[in-house]
Amino acid sequence: MLAGPILRRLEPGRLVLWLVGSAALDLVLELAPGGAAPHSVRLDESCCRVVRVGTHAYIHLVDIALDAPLPQDTLVEYDLVDAAGEGIAQWAPHLLHAGQARPSFVLRSRMDNILYGSCRKPHHRSRDGLACADALLAGHIDETEARPAMLMLCGDQVYADDVAGPMLAAVHALIERLGLYGECLDGAVVEDSAALYAHPAGYYRREDLLPAFKSNDDLRDKFFGGSEKPIFTTANAHNHLVTLAEVMAMYLLVWSPTPWQVVGEPAMPDLKPKHVERWQREWAALQGFCEELPQAARLLAHVQTLMIFDDHDITDDWNLSARWETTAYEHPFSRRIIGNALIAYMLCQGWGNRPDVFGEALDAMVDLSAAPDARGRLEPQAQDALVQRLLAFRQWDYMLRTQPAIIVLDTRTRRWRNRRTPSHPSGLMDWESLTELQHELLDETAAVIVSPAPMFGVKLIEVVQRIATFAGLALTVDAENWMAHRGAASSMLNIFRHSRTPGNYVVLSGDVHYSFVYDVEVRESERPQHVWQITSSGIKNEFPRRLLDWLDRLNRWLYSPRSPLNWFTKRRDLALSPRLPDQRTSGERLWNGAGIGQVWLDAHGRPTRIVQHNADGRPSTQFLLPDDDVSAPAVEEPRRAA
């Protein structure tokens, strides 16, 4: 077992799991609800689809329809037993909590306790918020009513565009060890993946190999005959992942400690002195990440985990503007880079959210990987066809008909393009997808909406992004927010005003690398409409501290409740009140610190408690709601090693 099991979409009558083995595994799932005798389900072809991505790498997509539904609000122990009769305790003991013989999960009847967060960059200096969440779970492992109903990962689960040098070396070592399939690279200076891995610019200089890097006119001429072609706009493209094998190896390395045991400490290639120093700094951060990986993997084996992409899962500024799309998809090399990340997202994230809609794409992937050539490379025409299929795919979003309903938005692939000024940011969702969202919300009493980017962000930062857009610098400042496009912003606000949509909304977001809570009331509505914008970011990432302090302070001064500047924003019809963190030293509204968010909801879908658990060991930060007493006892802290 290389990675997993990861609990994905769980329902009383259906269980969806993801795992990866070095071979096609013959497994039996044992389920023991409420301490009853285990019930066995053989994972055969009827409920387990195996997708081979290398000589020794097999993804197992497990989708089980149960004969008898599992009880809700009850502890369900489970195990995966192999042909030799060995279970998780033998082949993955790091997945078990102290004193437990098996992992377990709870199917909650209400989604009233949710862990959430985004932005997990392995080589960031902060600690891992997923390990922090595992420590929280360890304190309540036998308390079914205290265990979270789900973990929602709101974007940037991997960073395909910002990779540490040692991580890239580990990726290449794992590719070789597992025999992950190679590929031909049309339109690149190298013929195929093997030549890419051996290229002198392969470490810390990959921006020279990406399509039309702005400062590289000579290579542009060599690549594209002097024509203007796509530009990968990330500022950290020095080790940008390119091939499908690289992205698949990255997923294994960020979700499981086992691949690191397989490859060991990555060997440093021949580097310039300035890169040697950087390598050493990044490796020190990655060692801390690896130390906490067993705890992160244990969390994913105990809590149902749902996911959605944001830009770094694919590449920075993904589909930011109509012009970006036009240029990025017109060249075969850049289209393949984006498509490879999207294939890996489907296999490792997207399928587990909504298994029913990926049948044809999985068929194409199975056919693609069934017959590599003599050099272990995928057939290029079939790979390009799969990329094109996924670029046109329109069902990445999904909904859970739970209490309250949970709607997870695709804010990346169905954008409201600005045709008049194509260099300006697109709306995060187009009119058609917003109409579908409204239809899903009709007659629901409450809803949790997962939007990777906050619907209601910091006004000053949005204004800075707007000014930069008019100056032609939209890509420089990542000018992506709901208010950046008039049509998308107006349509979204009208959904909240609709008489048949819910009265209470909770919007869970990430992306921005700081955490905050806004309490929003919709003015001039036929009935009271209440929205709570709750943002937790990052799981393992942070905003520059001094810069955020100044932005927070200036925002409070310029956009106070009585400020006339509020009349020039698209949110003038909203009454927006920030909920302050209890550990603020002055008037801070924004909380900067890696960790994981948690929200508890009442029977009407309204937040009763909102907490940001800090990964660095500081006491958990509680965002104060109107009835909170600042003198009340502190939120219970996770029990974890210093």
C-alpha positions as CSV (number, residue, x, y, z in Angstrom):
1,M,0.0,0.0,0.0
2,L,1.6,3.2,-1.2
3,A,-1.1,5.7,-0.1
4,G,-4.5,5.6,1.6
5,P,-7.0,4.6,2.4
6,I,-8.6,8.0,2.2
7,L,-12.3,8.2,3.1
8,R,-14.1,10.2,0.4
9,R,-17.8,10.5,0.0
10,L,-19.6,8.5,2.7
11,E,-23.3,7.8,2.9
12,P,-25.3,5.2,4.9
13,G,-25.8,3.0,1.8
14,R,-22.6,3.9,0.0
15,L,-18.9,4.2,0.8
16,V,-16.3,5.7,-1.5
17,L,-12.6,5.2,-0.8
18,W,-9.3,6.0,-2.5
19,L,-6.0,4.1,-2.2
20,V,-2.9,3.3,-4.2
21,G,-0.9,0.1,-4.2
22,S,2.2,-1.2,-5.9
23,A,0.1,-3.9,-7.5
24,A,-3.6,-4.6,-8.1
25,L,-4.6,-5.5,-4.5
26,D,-6.9,-8.3,-3.5
27,L,-8.7,-6.8,-0.5
28,V,-11.7,-7.4,1.7
29,L,-13.3,-4.5,3.5
30,E,-14.5,-5.3,7.0
31,L,-17.2,-3.1,8.6
32,A,-18.0,-3.3,12.3
33,P,-20.7,-0.6,13.3
34,G,-21.3,-0.1,17.0
35,G,-19.0,-2.9,18.1
36,A,-20.9,-5.6,16.1
37,A,-19.2,-8.5,14.5
38,P,-17.4,-7.4,11.3
39,H,-19.3,-7.6,8.0
40,S,-17.1,-8.4,5.0
41,V,-17.3,-6.9,1.5
42,R,-14.9,-8.2,-1.2
43,L,-13.4,-5.4,-3.3
44,D,-13.9,-7.1,-6.7
45,E,-14.5,-5.6,-10.1
46,S,-18.1,-4.7,-9.2
47,C,-17.0,-2.1,-6.6
48,C,-13.3,-1.4,-7.1
49,R,-12.0,0.0,-10.3
50,V,-8.2,-0.2,-10.7
51,V,-6.3,2.3,-12.9
52,R,-2.7,1.5,-13.6
53,V,-0.4,4.6,-13.8
54,G,2.9,2.8,-13.8
55,T,4.7,-0.6,-13.6
56,H,4.2,-0.6,-9.8
57,A,1.5,2.0,-9.3
58,Y,-2.3,1.1,-9.2
59,I,-5.0,3.5,-8.2
60,H,-7.9,1.7,-6.5
61,L,-11.2,3.6,-6.8
62,V,-13.6,1.9,-4.4
63,D,-17.3,2.6,-4.6
64,I,-19.4,0.2,-2.5
65,A,-23.2,0.0,-2.5
66,L,-24.1,-1.6,0.8
67,D,-27.0,-4.2,1.0
68,A,-28.0,-2.8,4.4
69,P,-27.3,0.9,5.3
70,L,-24.9,1.7,8.1
71,P,-26.3,3.4,11.2
72,Q,-25.8,7.1,11.6
73,D,-24.2,8.8,14.6
74,T,-22.5,5.5,15.4
75,L,-18.9,4.6,15.5
76,V,-18.1,2.3,12.6
77,E,-14.7,0.5,12.7
78,Y,-13.3,-0.8,9.4
79,D,-10.3,-2.6,8.1
80,L,-8.8,-3.6,4.7
81,V,-7.6,-7.2,4.8
82,D,-5.3,-8.5,2.1
83,A,-4.9,-12.0,0.7
84,A,-2.5,-12.9,3.4
85,G,-5.0,-12.0,6.1
86,E,-3.1,-8.9,7.2
87,G,-5.0,-5.7,7.9
88,I,-4.2,-2.0,8.4
89,A,-2.6,-2.7,11.8
90,Q,0.0,-4.7,10.0
91,W,0.7,-2.8,6.8
92,A,-0.1,0.8,7.9
93,P,0.1,1.0,11.7
94,H,0.6,4.8,11.5
95,L,-3.1,5.0,10.5
96,L,-4.2,3.8,14.0
97,H,-4.8,6.0,17.0
98,A,-3.3,4.9,20.3
99,G,-5.2,2.0,21.8
100,Q,-7.2,1.4,18.6
101,A,-7.1,-1.9,16.7
102,R,-8.7,-0.4,13.5
103,P,-9.5,3.0,12.0
104,S,-13.1,4.2,12.3
105,F,-15.5,6.8,11.0
106,V,-18.9,8.2,11.9
107,L,-21.7,9.0,9.5
108,R,-23.2,12.1,11.1
109,S,-27.0,12.7,10.5
110,R,-26.3,16.4,10.4
111,M,-23.4,18.3,8.8
112,D,-23.1,20.5,12.0
113,N,-19.4,20.1,12.7
114,I,-17.1,20.8,9.8
115,L,-13.3,21.0,9.5
116,Y,-12.2,23.1,6.5
117,G,-9.1,24.8,5.0
118,S,-7.0,25.2,2.0
119,C,-3.4,25.9,0.7
120,R,-1.1,23.1,1.9
121,K,2.4,23.9,0.6
122,P,4.8,21.2,1.8
123,H,7.9,23.4,1.9
124,H,6.4,26.3,3.7
125,R,8.1,26.9,7.1
126,S,4.9,26.5,9.1
127,R,3.6,23.3,10.6
128,D,0.8,21.2,9.0
129,G,-2.8,22.0,9.8
130,L,-3.9,18.4,8.9
131,A,-1.6,17.1,11.6
132,C,-3.2,19.6,14.0
133,A,-6.7,18.4,13.0
134,D,-5.5,14.8,13.6
135,A,-4.6,15.8,17.2
136,L,-8.1,17.3,17.6
137,L,-9.6,14.0,16.5
138,A,-7.4,12.0,18.8
139,G,-8.9,13.7,21.8
140,H,-12.4,12.6,20.7
141,I,-11.7,9.3,18.9
142,D,-14.4,7.4,20.9
143,E,-16.9,10.3,21.2
144,T,-19.2,10.0,18.2
145,E,-21.1,13.3,18.9
146,A,-17.8,15.2,19.1
147,R,-16.2,13.9,15.9
148,P,-16.4,16.2,12.8
149,A,-18.9,15.3,10.2
150,M,-16.5,16.0,7.4
151,L,-13.2,17.6,6.3
152,M,-13.6,20.1,3.4
153,L,-10.5,20.9,1.5
154,C,-11.2,24.2,-0.3
155,G,-8.4,24.2,-2.8
156,D,-4.6,24.0,-3.4
157,Q,-4.3,20.5,-2.0
158,V,-1.1,20.3,-4.0
159,Y,1.1,22.9,-5.5
160,A,1.9,21.8,-9.0
161,D,3.4,25.2,-9.8
162,D,5.5,25.9,-6.7
163,V,7.7,22.9,-6.0
164,A,10.8,22.7,-3.7
165,G,13.9,21.3,-5.3
166,P,14.2,18.3,-2.9
167,M,10.5,17.6,-3.5
168,L,11.1,17.5,-7.3
169,A,14.0,15.2,-6.7
170,A,11.8,12.9,-4.6
171,V,9.2,13.0,-7.4
172,H,11.8,11.9,-9.9
173,A,13.1,9.1,-7.6
174,L,9.5,7.9,-7.0
175,I,8.8,7.9,-10.8
176,E,11.8,5.7,-11.4
177,R,11.1,3.4,-8.4
178,L,7.4,2.8,-9.4
179,G,7.9,3.0,-13.1
180,L,5.4,5.7,-13.6
181,Y,4.6,6.0,-17.3
182,G,6.4,8.6,-19.4
183,E,5.1,10.6,-22.3
184,C,6.0,12.4,-25.5
185,L,6.1,16.2,-25.3
186,D,4.8,18.0,-28.4
187,G,6.0,21.5,-28.9
188,A,8.7,21.4,-26.2
189,V,12.5,21.6,-26.7
190,V,12.8,18.1,-25.3
191,E,11.4,15.0,-27.0
192,D,9.8,13.3,-24.0
193,S,9.6,13.1,-20.3
194,A,12.9,11.2,-19.9
195,A,14.7,14.0,-21.7
196,L,13.0,16.6,-19.5
197,Y,14.1,14.9,-16.3
198,A,17.7,14.9,-17.5
199,H,17.7,18.4,-18.9
200,P,20.3,20.9,-17.3
201,A,17.4,23.3,-16.6
202,G,15.4,20.7,-14.8
203,Y,16.0,22.1,-11.3
204,Y,15.4,25.7,-10.4
205,R,15.4,26.8,-14.0
206,R,12.2,25.2,-15.4
207,E,10.8,28.6,-16.3
208,D,13.3,28.5,-19.2
209,L,11.5,25.4,-20.4
210,L,7.9,26.6,-20.0
211,P,6.1,28.1,-23.0
212,A,7.2,31.6,-23.8
213,F,8.7,32.7,-20.5
214,K,8.8,36.5,-21.0
215,S,12.5,37.1,-20.4
216,N,13.6,34.2,-22.7
217,D,13.4,35.4,-26.2
218,D,16.1,33.1,-27.5
219,L,14.4,30.0,-26.2
220,R,11.1,31.3,-27.4
221,D,12.5,31.4,-30.9
222,K,13.8,27.9,-30.5
223,F,10.6,26.6,-29.1
224,F,8.0,28.4,-31.2
225,G,9.7,29.9,-34.2
226,G,9.5,33.4,-32.7
227,S,5.7,33.5,-32.4
228,E,4.0,34.8,-29.2
229,K,2.8,31.9,-27.1
230,P,1.5,31.2,-23.6
231,I,3.2,32.4,-20.5
232,F,3.0,30.5,-17.2
233,T,2.4,33.4,-14.9
234,T,3.4,31.9,-11.6
235,A,6.3,33.6,-9.8
236,N,7.6,30.3,-8.6
237,A,7.8,28.3,-11.8
238,H,11.4,27.2,-11.2
239,N,10.3,23.6,-10.6
240,H,6.9,23.6,-12.2
241,L,5.5,20.1,-12.7
242,V,5.1,19.1,-16.3
243,T,4.3,15.4,-16.8
244,L,1.4,13.3,-15.6
245,A,4.0,11.1,-13.8
246,E,5.3,14.1,-11.9
247,V,1.9,15.2,-10.7
248,M,0.9,11.6,-9.7
249,A,4.1,11.2,-7.7
250,M,3.4,14.6,-6.0
251,Y,0.0,13.4,-4.8
252,L,1.6,10.3,-3.3
253,L,4.3,12.2,-1.6
254,V,1.9,14.8,0.0
255,W,-0.7,12.3,1.2
256,S,1.3,9.3,2.6
257,P,4.6,8.8,4.4
258,T,5.2,5.4,2.6
259,P,6.6,6.9,-0.6
260,W,9.1,8.8,1.4
261,Q,10.3,5.5,2.9
262,V,10.5,4.1,-0.6
263,V,12.8,6.9,-1.9
264,G,14.6,8.1,1.2
265,E,16.4,11.4,1.3
266,P,16.5,12.8,-2.2
267,A,19.9,13.2,-3.7
268,M,21.0,16.7,-4.6
269,P,21.7,17.2,-8.3
270,D,24.6,19.4,-9.6
271,L,23.5,22.9,-8.6
272,K,24.8,26.4,-8.6
273,P,25.9,27.7,-5.1
274,K,22.8,29.9,-4.7
275,H,20.6,27.0,-5.4
276,V,22.5,24.7,-3.0
277,E,21.6,27.1,-0.2
278,R,18.0,27.1,-1.3
279,W,17.9,23.3,-1.5
280,Q,19.1,23.0,2.1
281,R,16.6,25.5,3.4
282,E,13.7,23.7,1.5
283,W,14.9,20.3,2.7
284,A,14.8,21.5,6.3
285,A,11.2,22.5,5.8
286,L,10.3,19.3,4.0
287,Q,11.7,17.2,6.8
288,G,9.2,18.8,9.2
289,F,6.5,18.1,6.7
290,C,7.5,14.4,6.4
291,E,7.6,14.0,10.2
292,E,3.9,15.1,10.4
293,L,2.7,13.1,7.3
294,P,1.7,10.0,9.3
295,Q,-0.7,12.2,11.4
296,A,-2.1,13.8,8.2
297,A,-2.6,10.4,6.6
298,R,-4.3,9.2,9.8
299,L,-6.8,12.1,9.6
300,L,-7.7,11.3,6.0
301,A,-8.4,7.6,7.0
302,H,-10.8,8.6,9.8
303,V,-12.9,11.5,8.4
304,Q,-14.8,11.7,5.2
305,T,-12.9,14.2,3.0
306,L,-14.3,16.2,0.1
307,M,-12.2,18.4,-2.1
308,I,-12.3,21.0,-4.8
309,F,-9.5,22.5,-7.0
310,D,-8.2,26.0,-7.0
311,D,-5.4,27.4,-9.2
312,H,-2.3,25.9,-7.7
313,D,-3.7,22.4,-8.1
314,I,-3.1,23.1,-11.8
315,T,-1.1,26.3,-12.2
316,D,-1.2,29.8,-10.9
317,D,-3.8,32.2,-12.4
318,W,-5.5,29.2,-14.1
319,N,-8.2,30.6,-16.3
320,L,-7.9,34.1,-14.7
321,S,-8.9,35.9,-17.9
322,A,-10.2,35.2,-21.3
323,R,-6.8,36.2,-22.8
324,W,-5.0,33.8,-20.4
325,E,-7.2,31.0,-21.6
326,T,-6.8,31.8,-25.3
327,T,-3.0,31.8,-25.1
328,A,-2.6,28.9,-22.7
329,Y,-4.7,26.4,-24.6
330,E,-3.5,27.3,-28.1
331,H,-0.1,25.6,-27.8
332,P,0.2,21.9,-27.3
333,F,2.9,22.0,-24.7
334,S,1.1,24.4,-22.3
335,R,-2.2,22.6,-22.9
336,R,-0.5,19.2,-22.0
337,I,1.0,20.7,-18.8
338,I,-2.5,21.9,-17.7
339,G,-4.2,18.8,-18.9
340,N,-1.8,16.5,-17.0
341,A,-2.6,18.2,-13.7
342,L,-6.3,18.0,-14.5
343,I,-6.0,14.2,-15.2
344,A,-4.3,13.7,-11.9
345,Y,-6.9,15.8,-10.2
346,M,-9.6,13.6,-11.6
347,L,-7.9,10.5,-10.4
348,C,-6.9,11.7,-7.0
349,Q,-9.5,14.3,-6.0
350,G,-12.4,14.8,-8.4
351,W,-13.6,11.2,-8.7
352,G,-14.1,10.8,-5.0
353,N,-16.4,13.8,-4.9
354,R,-18.8,12.7,-7.5
355,P,-18.0,9.2,-8.8
356,D,-21.0,8.8,-11.0
357,V,-20.0,11.3,-13.7
358,F,-16.4,10.2,-14.5
359,G,-17.2,6.8,-16.2
360,E,-16.2,7.8,-19.8
361,A,-13.2,9.7,-18.7
362,L,-12.0,6.8,-16.6
363,D,-12.6,4.4,-19.5
364,A,-10.3,6.7,-21.6
365,M,-7.7,6.7,-18.9
366,V,-7.7,2.9,-18.5
367,D,-7.3,2.6,-22.3
368,L,-4.5,5.1,-22.3
369,S,-2.5,3.4,-19.6
370,A,-3.2,-0.2,-20.8
371,A,-0.5,-0.2,-23.5
372,P,2.5,2.0,-23.1
373,D,5.2,1.8,-25.8
374,A,8.5,-0.1,-25.4
375,R,10.0,2.9,-23.6
376,G,7.1,3.1,-21.1
377,R,5.5,6.1,-22.7
378,L,1.8,6.8,-23.1
379,E,0.3,7.1,-26.6
380,P,0.3,10.9,-27.3
381,Q,-2.8,11.1,-29.4
382,A,-4.9,9.3,-26.8
383,Q,-3.4,11.4,-24.0
384,D,-4.2,14.6,-25.9
385,A,-7.8,13.4,-26.4
386,L,-8.2,12.7,-22.7
387,V,-6.9,16.2,-21.9
388,Q,-9.3,17.8,-24.4
389,R,-12.2,15.8,-22.8
390,L,-11.3,17.1,-19.3
391,L,-10.8,20.7,-20.5
392,A,-14.4,20.6,-21.8
393,F,-15.8,18.7,-18.7
394,R,-18.5,20.7,-16.9
395,Q,-19.3,18.6,-13.8
396,W,-16.5,19.3,-11.4
397,D,-18.9,20.9,-8.9
398,Y,-21.2,18.8,-6.7
399,M,-23.9,18.9,-4.0
400,L,-24.7,16.9,-0.9
401,R,-28.4,16.7,0.0
402,T,-27.6,16.7,3.7
403,Q,-28.8,18.9,6.5
404,P,-27.8,21.5,5.8
405,A,-27.2,21.1,2.1
406,I,-23.6,21.4,1.0
407,I,-22.8,22.9,-2.4
408,V,-19.2,22.9,-3.7
409,L,-18.6,25.4,-6.5
410,D,-16.4,25.1,-9.5
411,T,-15.0,28.6,-9.8
412,R,-12.2,27.7,-12.3
413,T,-13.6,26.1,-15.4
414,R,-17.0,27.8,-16.0
415,R,-16.0,31.4,-15.9
416,W,-17.9,34.5,-17.0
417,R,-15.4,35.8,-19.6
418,N,-14.9,39.5,-20.2
419,R,-15.2,39.6,-24.0
420,R,-14.8,43.4,-24.3
421,T,-11.6,43.5,-22.3
422,P,-10.2,39.9,-22.4
423,S,-7.2,40.8,-20.3
424,H,-9.4,41.7,-17.4
425,P,-10.4,39.0,-14.8
426,S,-13.3,36.7,-15.7
427,G,-16.2,36.3,-13.3
428,L,-15.6,33.2,-11.1
429,M,-18.8,31.6,-12.4
430,D,-20.7,32.3,-15.6
431,W,-24.4,33.1,-15.9
432,E,-25.4,29.5,-16.7
433,S,-23.6,28.0,-13.7
434,L,-24.9,30.7,-11.4
435,T,-28.4,29.9,-12.7
436,E,-27.8,26.2,-11.9
437,L,-26.6,27.1,-8.4
438,Q,-29.8,29.1,-7.8
439,H,-31.9,26.1,-9.0
440,E,-30.1,23.8,-6.5
441,L,-30.8,26.2,-3.7
442,L,-34.5,26.6,-4.2
443,D,-36.6,25.6,-1.2
444,E,-33.6,24.7,0.9
445,T,-33.8,26.1,4.4
446,A,-30.1,26.5,4.9
447,A,-26.9,25.8,2.9
448,V,-23.2,25.6,3.2
449,I,-21.5,26.9,0.0
450,V,-17.9,26.1,-0.6
451,S,-16.3,28.8,-2.7
452,P,-12.4,28.4,-3.0
453,A,-12.1,32.2,-3.1
454,P,-14.1,34.2,-0.5
455,M,-17.4,35.7,-1.8
456,F,-16.9,38.6,0.5
457,G,-13.2,39.5,0.9
458,V,-11.2,42.4,2.3
459,K,-12.4,45.5,0.5
460,L,-9.0,47.3,0.4
461,I,-7.3,44.3,-1.2
462,E,-10.1,44.0,-3.8
463,V,-9.7,47.7,-4.6
464,V,-5.9,47.3,-5.0
465,Q,-6.6,44.4,-7.3
466,R,-9.1,46.5,-9.3
467,I,-6.6,49.3,-9.7
468,A,-3.9,46.9,-10.8
469,T,-6.4,45.4,-13.4
470,F,-6.9,48.8,-15.0
471,A,-3.2,49.3,-15.0
472,G,-2.8,46.0,-16.9
473,L,-1.4,44.1,-13.9
474,A,-4.2,41.7,-13.2
475,L,-1.9,38.7,-13.3
476,T,0.7,40.3,-11.0
477,V,-1.8,40.7,-8.1
478,D,-3.9,37.6,-8.7
479,A,-7.0,39.8,-9.3
480,E,-9.5,37.1,-8.7
481,N,-12.4,37.8,-6.5
482,W,-16.2,37.7,-6.8
483,M,-16.5,41.5,-7.0
484,A,-14.0,41.8,-9.9
485,H,-16.7,41.0,-12.5
486,R,-19.9,43.0,-12.5
487,G,-22.2,40.3,-14.0
488,A,-21.0,37.5,-11.7
489,A,-21.1,39.7,-8.6
490,S,-24.7,41.0,-9.3
491,S,-26.0,37.5,-10.1
492,M,-24.5,36.1,-6.9
493,L,-26.1,38.8,-4.8
494,N,-29.4,38.3,-6.5
495,I,-29.3,34.6,-5.6
496,F,-29.1,35.6,-2.0
497,R,-32.1,37.9,-2.3
498,H,-34.3,35.3,-4.0
499,S,-37.4,34.6,-2.0
500,R,-37.1,30.8,-2.4
501,T,-33.4,30.4,-1.6
502,P,-32.3,29.8,1.9
503,G,-32.5,32.3,4.7
504,N,-29.1,31.2,6.2
505,Y,-25.9,30.6,4.3
506,V,-22.5,29.7,5.4
507,V,-19.8,30.3,2.8
508,L,-16.6,28.3,3.5
509,S,-13.5,29.6,1.6
510,G,-9.7,29.6,1.6
511,D,-7.2,30.8,-1.0
512,V,-6.0,34.0,0.6
513,H,-3.5,32.7,3.2
514,Y,-5.2,34.4,6.2
515,S,-8.4,33.7,8.1
516,F,-11.4,35.9,8.9
517,V,-15.2,35.9,9.5
518,Y,-17.7,38.3,8.1
519,D,-21.4,38.4,9.2
520,V,-23.4,39.7,6.3
521,E,-27.1,40.7,6.2
522,V,-28.8,41.3,2.8
523,R,-30.6,44.7,2.8
524,E,-33.9,45.3,0.9
525,S,-34.8,41.6,0.8
526,E,-38.4,40.3,1.1
527,R,-37.3,38.2,4.1
528,P,-34.2,38.2,6.3
529,Q,-31.2,36.8,4.4
530,H,-28.1,36.0,6.4
531,V,-24.7,35.0,5.1
532,W,-21.6,34.1,7.1
533,Q,-18.4,34.3,5.1
534,I,-15.9,32.0,7.0
535,T,-12.4,31.7,5.6
536,S,-9.5,29.5,6.8
537,S,-6.2,29.6,5.0
538,G,-3.7,28.2,4.8
539,I,-3.4,24.7,6.1
540,K,0.4,25.0,5.6
541,N,0.9,28.5,4.2
542,E,0.8,32.1,5.6
543,F,0.6,35.7,4.3
544,P,3.6,38.0,4.9
545,R,2.9,39.1,8.4
546,R,3.9,42.8,8.3
547,L,2.2,43.4,5.0
548,L,-1.1,41.8,6.3
549,D,-0.9,43.9,9.4
550,W,-0.8,47.1,7.3
551,L,-3.5,45.9,5.0
552,D,-5.8,45.0,7.9
553,R,-5.2,48.4,9.6
554,L,-5.7,50.5,6.4
555,N,-8.9,48.5,5.6
556,R,-10.3,49.4,9.0
557,W,-9.5,53.0,8.5
558,L,-10.7,53.4,4.9
559,Y,-13.8,51.2,5.1
560,S,-15.2,51.7,8.6
561,P,-19.0,51.5,8.8
562,R,-19.4,55.2,8.4
563,S,-16.9,55.6,5.5
564,P,-18.4,57.1,2.3
565,L,-16.1,54.8,0.3
566,N,-18.5,52.0,1.0
567,W,-21.0,53.6,-1.4
568,F,-18.5,52.9,-4.3
569,T,-18.4,49.2,-3.7
570,K,-20.7,46.5,-5.2
571,R,-21.6,45.5,-1.6
572,R,-23.4,48.7,-0.6
573,D,-26.6,46.8,-0.3
574,L,-25.1,44.5,2.3
575,A,-24.6,45.1,6.1
576,L,-21.2,43.5,6.7
577,S,-19.9,43.1,10.2
578,P,-16.5,41.5,10.9
579,R,-16.3,39.0,13.7
580,L,-13.1,39.6,15.6
581,P,-10.6,36.9,16.7
582,D,-10.5,36.6,20.5
583,Q,-6.7,36.7,20.6
584,R,-6.3,40.1,18.8
585,T,-3.8,42.5,20.3
586,S,-5.6,45.6,18.9
587,G,-8.4,45.7,16.3
588,E,-7.3,42.9,14.0
589,R,-10.0,41.4,11.8
590,L,-7.6,39.1,9.9
591,W,-5.9,36.2,11.6
592,N,-2.5,35.1,10.1
593,G,-1.4,31.6,11.0
594,A,-1.3,28.1,9.4
595,G,-3.8,25.7,10.8
596,I,-7.3,24.3,10.2
597,G,-10.7,25.9,10.6
598,Q,-13.7,24.4,12.4
599,V,-17.4,25.6,12.5
600,W,-20.3,24.2,14.4
601,L,-23.9,24.9,13.1
602,D,-27.2,24.9,14.9
603,A,-30.5,23.3,13.6
604,H,-31.1,26.3,11.3
605,G,-27.7,26.2,9.7
606,R,-26.3,29.2,11.7
607,P,-22.8,29.1,13.2
608,T,-22.7,28.7,16.9
609,R,-18.9,28.6,17.2
610,I,-16.1,29.4,14.7
611,V,-12.5,28.4,15.5
612,Q,-9.2,28.6,13.8
613,H,-6.9,25.9,15.3
614,N,-3.3,27.1,15.0
615,A,-0.7,24.5,13.8
616,D,2.2,26.2,15.7
617,G,0.8,25.2,19.1
618,R,-0.7,28.6,20.0
619,P,-4.1,28.4,21.6
620,S,-7.0,28.0,19.2
621,T,-8.4,31.3,18.0
622,Q,-12.2,31.8,18.3
623,F,-14.0,34.3,16.2
624,L,-16.5,36.0,18.4
625,L,-20.2,35.8,17.5
626,P,-22.7,38.3,18.9
627,D,-23.6,36.2,22.0
628,D,-20.0,35.2,22.8
629,D,-18.5,36.1,26.1
630,V,-14.9,37.0,25.8
631,S,-14.4,35.8,29.4
632,A,-15.7,32.3,28.6
633,P,-13.3,29.4,28.9
634,A,-11.0,28.9,26.0
635,V,-11.7,26.4,23.3
636,E,-10.2,23.0,24.0
637,E,-6.8,22.7,22.5
638,P,-5.5,19.7,20.5
639,R,-3.3,17.4,22.4
640,R,-0.2,17.1,20.3
641,A,3.6,17.0,20.8
642,A,5.4,20.4,20.8
